[in-house]
Amino acid sequence: MNTKLILIAIAIVLAIGTAGLWFLISEKQAAQERRANFFGSSKTYPTSGGEKMKVEW
């Protein structure tokens, strides 16, 4: 009986820890995207072969 309770407790702790870690990683990535959009460093241009095309005016 005690062994089952210990295993269940370990499984719960691992599940909560994994979910928390996943949340922190995804939130950090979202924050980086927001920061890049705010400062305008992620301008998207049409590309050809991985190189940025020149913008013609």
MODELLER restraints for C-alpha pairs under 7 A, 6 or more apart:
rsr = mdl.restraints
at = mdl.atoms
rsr.add(forms.Gaussian(group=physical.xy_distance, feature=features.Distance(at['CA:36:A'], at['CA:42:A']), mean=5.81, stdev=0.5))
rsr.add(forms.Gaussian(group=physical.xy_distance, feature=features.Distance(at['CA:45:A'], at['CA:52:A']), mean=6.41, stdev=0.5))
rsr.add(forms.Gaussian(group=physical.xy_distance, feature=features.Distance(at['CA:45:A'], at['CA:53:A']), mean=6.90, stdev=0.5))
rsr.add(forms.Gaussian(group=physical.xy_distance, feature=features.Distance(at['CA:46:A'], at['CA:52:A']), mean=6.69, stdev=0.5))
rsr.add(forms.Gaussian(group=physical.xy_distance, feature=features.Distance(at['CA:46:A'], at['CA:53:A']), mean=6.29, stdev=0.5))
rsr.add(forms.Gaussian(group=physical.xy_distance, feature=features.Distance(at['CA:47:A'], at['CA:53:A']), mean=5.72, stdev=0.5))
